[in-house]
Amino acid sequence: MRHLDRAELTQLLDSSVFHLIGDVADEMGIEAYVVGGYVRDLFLERPSKDIDVVVVGSGIAVAEAVAKKIGRGVHVNVYRNFGTAQVHWHGQEVEFVGARRESYNRDSRKPIVEDGTLEDDQQRRDFTINAMAVCLNSSRFGELVDPFDGVWDLEDRLIATPLNPDVTFSDDPLRMMRCIRFATQLNFEIEPETFEALERNKERIKIISQERIIDEIQKIMASDSPARGWELLFQSGLLEIIFPELYALQGIEIMNGRAHKDNFWHTLEVLTNVVKAQRLLHVDHSSLSETSAKDISTQRSTLNEKVLWLRWAALLHDIGKPKTKRYDPVLGWTFHNHNYVGEKMVPQIFRRMKLPMDERMKYVQKLVSLHMRPIVIADEEVTDSAVRRLLFEAGDDIDDLMLLCEADITSKNMQRKQRFLDNFQLVRRKLVDLEERDRIRNFQPPVSGEEIMERFHLPPCREVGTLKSAVKDAILDGVIPNEREAALAFVIEKAKKMGLKVD
């Protein structure tokens, strides 16, 4: 982080928007401060677009005065129920609020709000690093107000609360999720007393809506080290409450001296491996498109979506193991069909956690279902038929599936691990070769069901499905090439064997 004095803060805030706000506040005879994340990120040298301004007075009145001074082209959103207003100007969003003090009822995170001083407002903030304020009035422009030594916590890379952490977390339990999210995003430690308060107050998370919780989880998943966030959720006791299926993966059971690995820590290792692989495969956004800003934005959004949901697939890939765990005297611990059980669990988890029930869920579900297939192929003879079927079922998601499966190889036996990785390379080469030769990805059999019905004078019936499946299997097994003439000849011969009338 940077050590910033008043002169440096003045220079960093030397833009028209901050001086304009300061001028308006001076004219109205009130104090105005930029606060929270924007100030924190100045010290951390992180980009921050959203600006929060606290005024000791009416935030709405200041926002409207600022908008009036700017003139045309400025958009203001006023939220009178919350006493806030937003001004959008030159691509920046500035939110104005009056300084306030808050008190809470135990059964709700919605505070009772009263007008307050700057000190009251800083005390109500979640963490010391988010409680710093910089004055915008001309006589004190650039002056840092930091009553809880947030600068020192930034220096020490600590997450701590301004007041008693038990009060902070009990008043608004969402702050527990935010605590872990900030520790994950910033790679900070949680101050010991603050972490102990997380453990003591974990049950309070039950009054928070699932939508609020998943919003914090998604920010953890989008961070550079999402596994660390899940580790902190586990250690604090929050994981068992908010995600019992993931919590159920933890633990090692021993039978007759034979133990299985801890699938929770294995899952976090797989997630970390996926993140590392994504980092190595990172696409330079500047080269995504040269056509238009809209196209670039669309491609960036698609790329970020794929990154996020592949991480979810990694997190859920073994989610079916607790339900399928068995001990066999000969084989030891087994988890047969855990991928198929996990596939069925994915929609249930997405629905309960308020994750999207659309193609993103289906993508995660597909990868969970198929994640054992490349491993089985790589552990046996890599046949063309097996690779064709894998390519057919994975379709456009084959590269993501292969990345997930390679990340899933966490064996400490380096010889065994290398054998799998070498075989995966063989699978990858065969995928490329067969795709170029047979065009299997997302293929449709060259002879359609409609043509089969017409040629053999059949209504929709089981025989039509049998013939369609037969030609598909023949192509995937390499019996015939993926070409119309060969497929049609195969269908005719198959129909004769079935006793169907052939013209």
C-alpha positions as CSV (number, residue, x, y, z in Angstrom):
1,M,0.0,0.0,0.0
2,R,1.0,3.6,-0.4
3,H,1.6,5.9,2.6
4,L,-0.4,9.0,1.7
5,D,-0.1,12.4,3.4
6,R,-2.6,15.3,2.9
7,A,-0.7,16.7,0.0
8,E,-0.8,13.4,-1.8
9,L,-4.5,12.8,-1.1
10,T,-5.2,16.3,-2.3
11,Q,-3.4,15.5,-5.6
12,L,-5.2,12.1,-6.0
13,L,-8.6,13.8,-5.4
14,D,-7.7,16.7,-7.8
15,S,-10.6,16.1,-10.1
16,S,-13.6,18.3,-11.0
17,V,-16.1,16.1,-9.3
18,F,-14.5,16.3,-5.8
19,H,-13.8,20.1,-6.0
20,L,-17.4,20.6,-7.2
21,I,-18.8,18.7,-4.2
22,G,-16.6,20.6,-1.9
23,D,-17.7,24.0,-3.4
24,V,-21.3,23.1,-3.0
25,A,-20.8,21.9,0.6
26,D,-19.0,25.2,1.3
27,E,-21.9,27.2,-0.2
28,M,-24.4,25.3,1.9
29,G,-22.2,25.6,5.1
30,I,-21.9,21.9,5.8
31,E,-19.1,19.3,5.9
32,A,-18.6,16.8,3.1
33,Y,-16.3,13.8,3.0
34,V,-15.5,11.0,0.6
35,V,-15.6,7.8,2.6
36,G,-15.3,4.0,2.6
37,G,-14.1,1.8,-0.2
38,Y,-12.9,4.7,-2.5
39,V,-10.6,6.0,0.3
40,R,-9.4,2.5,1.1
41,D,-8.6,1.8,-2.5
42,L,-6.6,5.0,-2.9
43,F,-4.1,3.6,-0.3
44,L,-4.2,0.2,-1.9
45,E,-3.8,1.6,-5.4
46,R,-6.8,-0.3,-6.6
47,P,-9.2,1.0,-9.2
48,S,-12.5,2.2,-7.7
49,K,-15.3,3.7,-9.8
50,D,-18.1,4.1,-7.2
51,I,-17.7,7.2,-4.9
52,D,-19.5,7.4,-1.5
53,V,-19.9,10.9,0.0
54,V,-21.1,11.6,3.5
55,V,-22.3,15.0,4.4
56,V,-23.2,16.3,7.9
57,G,-26.6,17.3,6.8
58,S,-28.9,16.2,4.0
59,G,-27.3,14.0,1.4
60,I,-30.2,14.4,-1.0
61,A,-30.0,18.2,-0.8
62,V,-26.3,18.2,-1.6
63,A,-26.8,15.8,-4.5
64,E,-29.5,17.9,-6.0
65,A,-27.4,21.1,-5.6
66,V,-24.4,19.3,-7.2
67,A,-26.6,18.2,-10.1
68,K,-28.0,21.7,-10.6
69,K,-24.5,23.2,-10.6
70,I,-23.3,20.7,-13.3
71,G,-26.3,21.5,-15.4
72,R,-27.7,19.6,-18.4
73,G,-26.8,15.9,-19.0
74,V,-26.7,14.9,-15.4
75,H,-28.9,12.2,-14.0
76,V,-29.9,12.0,-10.3
77,N,-31.6,9.1,-8.6
78,V,-33.2,10.0,-5.3
79,Y,-34.1,7.4,-2.7
80,R,-36.0,9.4,0.0
81,N,-36.8,6.3,2.1
82,F,-33.1,5.7,2.6
83,G,-32.0,9.3,2.6
84,T,-29.6,8.8,-0.3
85,A,-29.2,10.1,-3.8
86,Q,-27.0,9.1,-6.7
87,V,-25.5,11.4,-9.3
88,H,-24.1,9.9,-12.6
89,W,-21.6,12.0,-14.3
90,H,-18.8,11.2,-16.8
91,G,-19.1,7.5,-16.2
92,Q,-18.8,7.9,-12.5
93,E,-21.5,7.1,-9.9
94,V,-21.4,9.3,-6.8
95,E,-23.7,8.4,-3.9
96,F,-24.6,11.0,-1.3
97,V,-25.9,10.2,2.2
98,G,-26.3,12.2,5.4
99,A,-24.2,11.3,8.4
100,R,-26.2,9.0,10.7
101,R,-26.2,6.9,13.7
102,E,-27.9,3.5,13.7
103,S,-29.4,1.1,16.3
104,Y,-30.8,-2.4,15.6
105,N,-33.5,-4.8,16.8
106,R,-32.2,-8.3,17.3
107,D,-34.5,-9.9,14.7
108,S,-33.7,-7.6,11.8
109,R,-30.6,-6.2,10.1
110,K,-32.6,-3.1,9.1
111,P,-31.4,-0.3,11.4
112,I,-33.3,2.5,13.2
113,V,-31.6,5.5,11.6
114,E,-31.1,9.0,13.1
115,D,-29.2,12.0,12.0
116,G,-25.6,11.9,13.4
117,T,-22.1,13.3,13.3
118,L,-19.3,12.2,11.1
119,E,-18.0,10.2,14.1
120,D,-21.4,8.5,14.5
121,D,-21.2,7.6,10.8
122,Q,-17.7,6.2,11.0
123,Q,-18.6,4.1,14.0
124,R,-21.5,2.4,12.2
125,R,-19.2,1.2,9.4
126,D,-18.3,-2.4,9.1
127,F,-14.5,-2.4,9.2
128,T,-11.7,0.1,10.1
129,I,-10.3,0.1,6.6
130,N,-13.8,1.1,5.3
131,A,-14.3,3.8,8.0
132,M,-11.7,6.3,6.8
133,A,-12.9,9.7,5.4
134,V,-11.2,12.5,3.5
135,C,-12.6,16.0,3.7
136,L,-13.7,17.8,0.5
137,N,-14.4,21.3,2.0
138,S,-11.9,23.8,0.6
139,S,-10.3,24.7,3.9
140,R,-9.6,21.1,4.8
141,F,-9.5,19.5,1.3
142,G,-7.5,16.2,1.4
143,E,-7.4,15.9,5.2
144,L,-7.8,12.3,6.4
145,V,-10.1,11.5,9.3
146,D,-9.2,8.1,10.6
147,P,-10.4,7.6,14.2
148,F,-10.0,3.8,14.2
149,D,-6.5,3.6,12.6
150,G,-7.7,2.1,9.4
151,V,-4.4,3.1,7.8
152,W,-2.5,1.0,10.2
153,D,-4.8,-2.0,9.6
154,L,-4.2,-1.5,5.8
155,E,-0.4,-1.5,6.6
156,D,-0.8,-4.7,8.7
157,R,-3.2,-6.2,6.2
158,L,-5.9,-6.8,8.8
159,I,-9.7,-6.9,8.8
160,A,-11.0,-5.5,12.1
161,T,-14.2,-3.8,13.2
162,P,-14.3,-0.2,14.5
163,L,-16.3,-1.2,17.6
164,N,-16.8,-4.4,19.5
165,P,-17.0,-7.1,16.8
166,D,-19.8,-9.0,18.6
167,V,-22.0,-5.9,18.4
168,T,-20.9,-5.2,14.8
169,F,-21.8,-8.8,13.6
170,S,-24.9,-9.2,15.7
171,D,-26.3,-5.9,14.6
172,D,-25.9,-6.8,10.9
173,P,-24.9,-10.4,10.4
174,L,-24.2,-9.8,6.7
175,R,-21.0,-8.2,7.8
176,M,-19.7,-11.7,8.7
177,M,-19.9,-12.6,5.0
178,R,-18.4,-9.3,4.0
179,C,-15.5,-9.8,6.5
180,I,-14.6,-13.1,4.8
181,R,-15.1,-11.6,1.4
182,F,-12.7,-8.7,2.0
183,A,-10.1,-11.0,3.6
184,T,-10.3,-13.1,0.4
185,Q,-10.3,-10.3,-2.1
186,L,-7.6,-8.3,-0.5
187,N,-5.6,-11.3,0.8
188,F,-5.8,-9.8,4.4
189,E,-5.9,-11.7,7.7
190,I,-8.8,-11.4,10.0
191,E,-7.8,-9.9,13.3
192,P,-8.1,-12.7,16.0
193,E,-10.7,-11.0,18.2
194,T,-12.8,-10.3,15.1
195,F,-12.5,-13.9,13.9
196,E,-13.6,-15.2,17.3
197,A,-16.6,-13.0,17.1
198,L,-17.4,-14.6,13.7
199,E,-17.5,-18.0,15.4
200,R,-19.6,-16.8,18.3
201,N,-22.2,-15.0,16.1
202,K,-22.4,-17.5,13.2
203,E,-26.0,-18.5,14.0
204,R,-27.1,-14.9,13.4
205,I,-26.5,-15.4,9.6
206,K,-29.8,-17.2,9.5
207,I,-31.7,-13.9,9.5
208,I,-30.0,-12.8,6.3
209,S,-31.7,-13.4,3.0
210,Q,-30.2,-15.9,0.6
211,E,-29.9,-13.3,-2.1
212,R,-27.6,-11.2,0.1
213,I,-25.5,-14.2,1.0
214,I,-25.1,-15.4,-2.5
215,D,-24.0,-12.0,-3.6
216,E,-21.1,-12.1,-1.2
217,I,-20.3,-15.7,-2.2
218,Q,-20.2,-14.7,-5.9
219,K,-17.6,-12.0,-5.1
220,I,-15.6,-14.6,-3.2
221,M,-15.8,-16.9,-6.2
222,A,-14.7,-14.2,-8.6
223,S,-11.6,-13.3,-6.5
224,D,-8.0,-14.4,-7.1
225,S,-8.1,-17.0,-4.3
226,P,-11.7,-18.2,-3.8
227,A,-10.5,-21.4,-2.0
228,R,-9.3,-19.1,0.8
229,G,-12.8,-17.7,1.3
230,W,-14.3,-21.2,1.6
231,E,-11.6,-22.1,4.0
232,L,-12.4,-19.1,6.2
233,L,-16.2,-19.9,6.0
234,F,-15.4,-23.5,7.1
235,Q,-13.1,-22.4,10.0
236,S,-15.6,-19.8,11.2
237,G,-18.5,-22.3,11.3
238,L,-20.5,-20.4,8.8
239,L,-20.1,-23.0,6.0
240,E,-22.1,-25.6,7.8
241,I,-25.1,-23.2,8.0
242,I,-25.0,-21.6,4.5
243,F,-23.8,-24.6,2.5
244,P,-24.3,-27.9,4.3
245,E,-23.6,-30.1,1.2
246,L,-20.1,-28.6,0.8
247,Y,-19.5,-28.9,4.6
248,A,-20.5,-32.6,4.4
249,L,-17.4,-33.3,2.2
250,Q,-15.0,-32.7,5.1
251,G,-13.6,-35.4,7.3
252,I,-11.7,-38.7,7.0
253,E,-13.2,-42.0,7.9
254,I,-11.0,-45.1,8.7
255,M,-12.1,-48.7,8.3
256,N,-9.8,-51.6,8.9
257,G,-6.8,-49.3,8.7
258,R,-7.9,-47.9,5.3
259,A,-8.8,-44.2,5.0
260,H,-10.2,-42.0,2.2
261,K,-8.9,-38.5,1.5
262,D,-10.7,-35.5,2.9
263,N,-12.9,-34.5,0.0
264,F,-13.5,-30.9,1.2
265,W,-9.8,-30.0,1.2
266,H,-9.4,-31.9,-2.1
267,T,-12.2,-29.8,-3.6
268,L,-10.5,-26.6,-2.5
269,E,-7.3,-27.9,-4.1
270,V,-9.1,-28.6,-7.4
271,L,-10.7,-25.1,-7.3
272,T,-7.2,-23.5,-6.8
273,N,-5.9,-25.6,-9.7
274,V,-8.7,-24.4,-11.9
275,V,-8.0,-20.7,-11.0
276,K,-4.3,-21.2,-11.7
277,A,-5.1,-22.7,-15.1
278,Q,-7.5,-19.9,-15.9
279,R,-4.8,-17.4,-15.1
280,L,-2.4,-19.1,-17.5
281,L,-5.0,-19.1,-20.2
282,H,-6.1,-15.5,-19.6
283,V,-7.1,-13.7,-22.8
284,D,-5.8,-10.2,-23.3
285,H,-9.1,-8.2,-23.5
286,S,-7.5,-5.8,-25.9
287,S,-7.2,-8.5,-28.5
288,L,-10.7,-9.9,-28.1
289,S,-12.3,-7.8,-30.9
290,E,-11.6,-4.8,-33.0
291,T,-15.1,-4.3,-34.3
292,S,-16.9,-2.3,-31.7
293,A,-17.0,-1.4,-28.0
294,K,-20.2,-3.3,-27.7
295,D,-18.6,-6.5,-29.1
296,I,-15.7,-6.1,-26.7
297,S,-18.1,-5.7,-23.8
298,T,-20.1,-8.7,-24.8
299,Q,-17.0,-10.9,-25.2
300,R,-15.6,-9.7,-21.9
301,S,-18.9,-10.6,-20.2
302,T,-18.9,-14.0,-21.8
303,L,-15.3,-14.7,-20.8
304,N,-16.0,-13.6,-17.2
305,E,-19.1,-15.8,-17.0
306,K,-17.2,-18.9,-18.2
307,V,-14.5,-18.2,-15.6
308,L,-17.0,-18.0,-12.8
309,W,-19.1,-21.0,-13.6
310,L,-16.2,-23.3,-14.3
311,R,-15.1,-22.4,-10.7
312,W,-18.6,-23.5,-9.5
313,A,-18.2,-26.8,-11.4
314,A,-14.9,-27.3,-9.6
315,L,-16.5,-26.6,-6.3
316,L,-19.4,-29.0,-6.9
317,H,-17.6,-31.7,-8.9
318,D,-17.5,-34.2,-5.9
319,I,-20.6,-32.9,-4.1
320,G,-22.2,-36.4,-4.5
321,K,-19.5,-38.2,-2.6
322,P,-21.0,-38.1,0.9
323,K,-24.2,-39.8,-0.4
324,T,-22.3,-42.5,-2.3
325,K,-19.5,-43.3,0.2
326,R,-19.3,-47.1,0.8
327,Y,-16.6,-49.4,2.3
328,D,-15.8,-52.5,0.4
329,P,-13.5,-55.1,2.1
330,V,-11.6,-55.7,-1.2
331,L,-11.8,-52.3,-2.9
332,G,-11.7,-50.1,0.2
333,W,-13.6,-46.8,0.1
334,T,-15.7,-46.3,-3.0
335,F,-17.8,-43.4,-4.3
336,H,-19.5,-45.2,-7.2
337,N,-21.7,-42.9,-9.5
338,H,-21.0,-39.9,-7.3
339,N,-20.8,-37.8,-10.5
340,Y,-24.4,-38.8,-11.4
341,V,-25.7,-38.2,-7.9
342,G,-23.9,-34.8,-8.0
343,E,-25.5,-34.0,-11.3
344,K,-28.9,-34.4,-9.7
345,M,-27.9,-32.3,-6.7
346,V,-26.8,-29.3,-8.7
347,P,-30.3,-28.0,-9.6
348,Q,-31.3,-28.4,-5.9
349,I,-28.3,-26.5,-4.7
350,F,-28.7,-23.7,-7.3
351,R,-32.4,-23.3,-6.5
352,R,-31.9,-23.1,-2.7
353,M,-28.9,-20.8,-3.0
354,K,-30.7,-18.5,-5.4
355,L,-28.2,-19.1,-8.2
356,P,-29.5,-18.8,-11.8
357,M,-31.7,-21.7,-13.0
358,D,-30.7,-21.4,-16.7
359,E,-27.9,-22.4,-19.1
360,R,-25.3,-21.5,-16.4
361,M,-26.8,-24.2,-14.1
362,K,-26.9,-26.7,-16.9
363,Y,-23.3,-26.0,-17.8
364,V,-22.2,-26.7,-14.2
365,Q,-24.5,-29.8,-14.1
366,K,-22.9,-31.1,-17.3
367,L,-19.4,-30.7,-16.1
368,V,-20.2,-32.4,-12.8
369,S,-21.8,-35.3,-14.6
370,L,-19.0,-35.8,-17.1
371,H,-16.0,-35.0,-14.9
372,M,-15.1,-38.7,-14.4
373,R,-15.2,-39.6,-18.1
374,P,-11.8,-38.2,-19.2
375,I,-10.2,-39.7,-16.1
376,V,-11.6,-43.2,-16.9
377,I,-10.4,-42.8,-20.5
378,A,-7.0,-41.7,-19.4
379,D,-6.7,-44.6,-16.9
380,E,-7.4,-47.2,-19.7
381,E,-6.6,-47.5,-23.3
382,V,-7.4,-44.2,-25.1
383,T,-9.7,-45.5,-27.8
384,D,-11.1,-43.5,-30.7
385,S,-14.6,-44.6,-29.8
386,A,-14.4,-43.4,-26.2
387,V,-13.0,-40.1,-27.2
388,R,-15.7,-39.6,-29.9
389,R,-18.4,-40.2,-27.3
390,L,-16.7,-37.8,-24.9
391,L,-16.5,-35.1,-27.6
392,F,-20.2,-35.7,-28.6
393,E,-21.5,-35.4,-25.0
394,A,-19.3,-32.5,-23.9
395,G,-19.8,-30.5,-27.2
396,D,-18.5,-26.9,-27.0
397,D,-17.6,-27.4,-23.3
398,I,-15.0,-30.1,-24.0
399,D,-12.0,-27.7,-23.3
400,D,-13.5,-26.6,-19.9
401,L,-14.1,-30.3,-19.0
402,M,-10.5,-31.2,-19.8
403,L,-9.3,-28.3,-17.7
404,L,-11.4,-29.4,-14.8
405,C,-10.3,-33.0,-15.1
406,E,-6.6,-32.1,-15.1
407,A,-7.2,-29.9,-12.1
408,D,-8.8,-32.9,-10.4
409,I,-5.5,-34.9,-10.4
410,T,-4.3,-34.0,-6.9
411,S,-2.5,-37.3,-6.1
412,K,0.6,-37.0,-4.0
413,N,2.0,-40.0,-5.9
414,M,3.9,-38.0,-8.5
415,Q,4.5,-41.0,-10.8
416,R,0.8,-41.8,-10.9
417,K,-0.1,-38.1,-11.3
418,Q,2.3,-37.7,-14.3
419,R,0.9,-40.9,-15.9
420,F,-2.6,-39.3,-15.8
421,L,-1.4,-36.0,-17.1
422,D,0.5,-37.7,-20.0
423,N,-2.6,-39.7,-20.9
424,F,-4.7,-36.5,-20.8
425,Q,-2.3,-35.1,-23.4
426,L,-3.0,-38.1,-25.6
427,V,-6.8,-37.6,-25.1
428,R,-6.4,-33.9,-26.1
429,R,-4.5,-34.9,-29.2
430,K,-7.1,-37.5,-30.2
431,L,-9.9,-34.9,-29.5
432,V,-8.3,-32.5,-32.0
433,D,-7.6,-35.3,-34.6
434,L,-11.1,-36.8,-34.4
435,E,-12.8,-33.4,-34.5
436,E,-10.9,-32.4,-37.6
437,R,-11.6,-35.8,-39.3
438,D,-15.1,-36.7,-38.1
439,R,-16.7,-33.4,-37.1
440,I,-18.3,-35.0,-34.0
441,R,-18.7,-31.9,-31.8
442,N,-22.4,-31.1,-31.6
443,F,-23.1,-33.3,-34.6
444,Q,-26.5,-34.5,-35.7
445,P,-26.7,-37.8,-37.5
446,P,-26.7,-37.3,-41.3
447,V,-30.0,-39.2,-41.6
448,S,-32.9,-37.5,-39.6
449,G,-35.9,-39.1,-37.9
450,E,-38.2,-37.4,-40.5
451,E,-36.3,-39.0,-43.4
452,I,-36.4,-42.4,-41.7
453,M,-40.2,-42.2,-41.3
454,E,-40.6,-41.1,-44.9
455,R,-38.3,-43.7,-46.4
456,F,-39.7,-46.7,-44.5
457,H,-43.3,-45.5,-44.3
458,L,-43.3,-45.3,-40.5
459,P,-45.3,-43.1,-38.0
460,P,-43.4,-41.8,-35.0
461,C,-42.6,-45.0,-33.1
462,R,-39.9,-47.0,-31.3
463,E,-38.3,-48.3,-34.5
464,V,-37.5,-44.8,-35.7
465,G,-35.7,-44.1,-32.4
466,T,-33.8,-47.4,-32.7
467,L,-32.6,-46.6,-36.2
468,K,-31.5,-43.0,-35.2
469,S,-29.6,-44.4,-32.2
470,A,-28.0,-47.1,-34.3
471,V,-26.6,-44.7,-36.9
472,K,-25.4,-42.3,-34.1
473,D,-23.6,-45.2,-32.3
474,A,-22.1,-46.5,-35.6
475,I,-20.6,-43.1,-36.2
476,L,-19.3,-42.6,-32.6
477,D,-17.9,-46.1,-32.6
478,G,-16.1,-45.5,-35.9
479,V,-18.1,-48.2,-37.8
480,I,-19.0,-45.7,-40.5
481,P,-17.7,-42.2,-41.2
482,N,-19.8,-39.1,-40.4
483,E,-21.1,-38.8,-44.0
484,R,-24.6,-39.0,-45.5
485,E,-24.1,-41.8,-48.0
486,A,-22.5,-44.1,-45.5
487,A,-25.1,-43.3,-42.9
488,L,-28.0,-43.9,-45.3
489,A,-26.6,-47.2,-46.5
490,F,-26.2,-48.3,-42.8
491,V,-29.7,-47.3,-42.0
492,I,-31.1,-49.3,-44.9
493,E,-29.2,-52.4,-44.0
494,K,-30.3,-52.0,-40.4
495,A,-33.9,-51.6,-41.4
496,K,-33.8,-54.8,-43.5
497,K,-32.5,-56.7,-40.4
498,M,-35.4,-55.3,-38.4
499,G,-37.8,-56.7,-41.0
500,L,-38.9,-53.2,-42.1
501,K,-40.2,-52.7,-45.7
502,V,-37.4,-51.1,-47.8
503,D,-38.2,-49.5,-51.1
